[in-house]
Amino acid sequence: MTEQLLAPLQHNERALTPLFNANFDEGMLREIAEADYGESANECYALLQPILKTGLVESYDSMLNEVLHLISFSEPETSDFSPGGQGRRVTG
């Protein structure tokens, strides 16, 4: 039933890529990569890079999964909260 309802929407896993590209930049990806006290930040950053081009993470990695989980608790409206940036940012 759900598949029948969603079929007309023509699922496209890259549909949000332009929106993502307009609102994320390299600095934000770096903050995400460093969310676990900088642990494996360079490796996570490299795994996040394809997001800016394709909107997708190319492979699963347990460390990347951990930093994505940790960054999901960020509170950008709280100026002294870490990890993650604070407030609305202009990209471009």
C-alpha positions as CSV (number, residue, x, y, z in Angstrom):
1,M,0.0,0.0,0.0
2,T,2.7,2.5,1.0
3,E,4.7,1.7,-2.2
4,Q,1.6,2.5,-4.3
5,L,1.2,5.8,-2.6
6,L,4.8,6.8,-3.0
7,A,5.2,5.6,-6.6
8,P,3.9,8.8,-8.2
9,L,6.5,10.8,-6.3
10,Q,9.2,9.1,-8.4
11,H,11.7,8.5,-5.7
12,N,15.0,10.1,-6.4
13,E,17.8,9.8,-3.8
14,R,19.5,12.9,-5.2
15,A,16.4,15.1,-5.1
16,L,17.7,17.1,-2.1
17,T,21.2,17.5,-3.4
18,P,20.7,21.1,-4.6
19,L,19.2,22.1,-1.3
20,F,22.0,20.4,0.6
21,N,24.6,22.1,-1.6
22,A,23.0,25.5,-1.0
23,N,23.1,25.1,2.8
24,F,26.2,23.2,3.6
25,D,29.9,23.9,3.0
26,E,33.3,22.4,3.7
27,G,33.5,24.0,7.2
28,M,30.3,22.4,8.2
29,L,31.5,19.0,7.0
30,R,34.7,19.5,9.0
31,E,32.6,20.2,12.2
32,I,30.6,17.0,11.6
33,A,33.8,15.0,11.0
34,E,35.3,16.3,14.3
35,A,32.2,15.6,16.4
36,D,33.8,12.7,18.3
37,Y,36.5,14.8,19.9
38,G,38.4,14.9,16.6
39,E,38.8,11.1,16.6
40,S,39.4,9.9,13.0
41,A,38.3,13.4,11.8
42,N,40.4,13.3,8.6
43,E,39.0,9.9,7.6
44,C,35.4,11.0,8.4
45,Y,35.9,14.2,6.5
46,A,37.1,12.3,3.4
47,L,34.0,10.0,3.7
48,L,31.7,13.1,3.9
49,Q,33.2,14.9,0.9
50,P,31.0,13.1,-1.7
51,I,27.9,14.6,0.0
52,L,28.8,18.0,-1.5
53,K,28.9,16.6,-5.0
54,T,26.3,13.9,-5.0
55,G,24.3,14.3,-1.9
56,L,25.2,10.8,-0.8
57,V,27.7,9.1,1.4
58,E,29.4,6.5,-0.8
59,S,30.1,3.9,1.9
60,Y,29.2,2.9,5.4
61,D,31.8,3.4,8.0
62,S,31.2,2.8,11.8
63,M,33.3,5.9,12.8
64,L,31.3,8.1,10.3
65,N,28.1,6.6,11.7
66,E,29.3,7.6,15.2
67,V,30.0,11.2,14.3
68,L,26.7,11.5,12.5
69,H,25.0,10.2,15.6
70,L,26.8,12.6,17.9
71,I,26.3,15.6,15.7
72,S,22.5,14.9,15.7
73,F,22.5,16.1,19.3
74,S,24.0,19.5,18.4
75,E,22.1,22.6,19.5
76,P,23.0,25.4,17.1
77,E,20.8,27.9,18.9
78,T,23.0,27.5,22.1
79,S,26.2,29.5,21.6
80,D,28.4,27.4,24.0
81,F,27.2,24.0,22.9
82,S,29.7,21.7,21.2
83,P,30.0,19.8,18.8
84,G,28.6,21.8,15.9
85,G,28.4,25.4,14.8
86,Q,26.1,28.0,16.2
87,G,23.4,30.0,14.6
88,R,22.4,30.3,11.0
89,R,25.3,30.6,8.5
90,V,25.5,31.9,5.0
91,T,27.2,29.5,2.6
92,G,28.6,30.1,-0.8
